[in-house]
Amino acid sequence: TQFLLMIKQVFFRNISIVIENENKGVKKEISLKSGLIELDKLDLECREFWVNQIYFNGPSYKMDIMSEACFPDETLSIEQKEESDVNKDWFPFSFRIQDMEVENGVFGIFNHTIPIETKFDNVLDVNHFTWDNIKVRFSDVALNEEDEFFGICDQISFSTGKNFELKRFSIDTIQINKDNSTLSNMVLNTGGSKFVSDISLSYFDYSAFRNMKEEVLFNVLVQPSYI
């Protein structure tokens, strides 16, 4: 049976999802004001998924940890498939995104089981924080069946309530393949400091990241920076 699937644009507006897990004591609130996905090519037979534009305005993810996790004593008797049993042939042979942008994003975590850090005003409390005004932009993103990745990180920025602002994080070129990776002209700018570098990684294959200390070779070339 053959069928023709033609989708060019997908619009989102006023999406809101609330997930409560009593066993884990976690409540998650996920929302999106508006969004657009504009497709260039969707070929299921050739496994090609090309996107012209992804745009999300006002995405929000907030997680409240209300209590310590509590797991059932009995193990669920549901047969689990081994990873080798899963058919991976349906994964895209070619995946591309020409432009992806996120604006006015919010990301926050509040752990009610741990006291709020009050000793240091300008230190990020990893258990109680909110990042807002999040802006993310990537371009020329590509992934193929050889697990090779290429992309450009044009901008990541956000602010916090702790007088900290990531003004700009960008990478001119991100290239990742099975035995090496490069991050060219990586810039980290917080206003009060700026760090610029080129980073390359060498490894036998992706499994080396399970033991990065012993099996991944880092080469960092620091360009003129200030702190």
Salt bridges, closest charged atoms under 4 A:
GLU29 OE2 - LYS27 NZ 3.47
GLU48 OE1 - LYS41 NZ 2.60
ASP64 OD1 - HIS112 NE2 2.96
GLU83 OE2 - LYS88 NZ 3.38
ASP99 OD1 - ARG137 NE 2.96
GLU101 OE2 - LYS135 NZ 2.82
GLU103 OE2 - LYS135 NZ 3.13
ASP125 OD2 - HIS128 ND1 2.78
GLU145 OE1 - ARG47 NH2 3.84
GLU146 OE1 - LYS178 NZ 3.85
GLU165 OE1 - LYS167 NZ 3.71
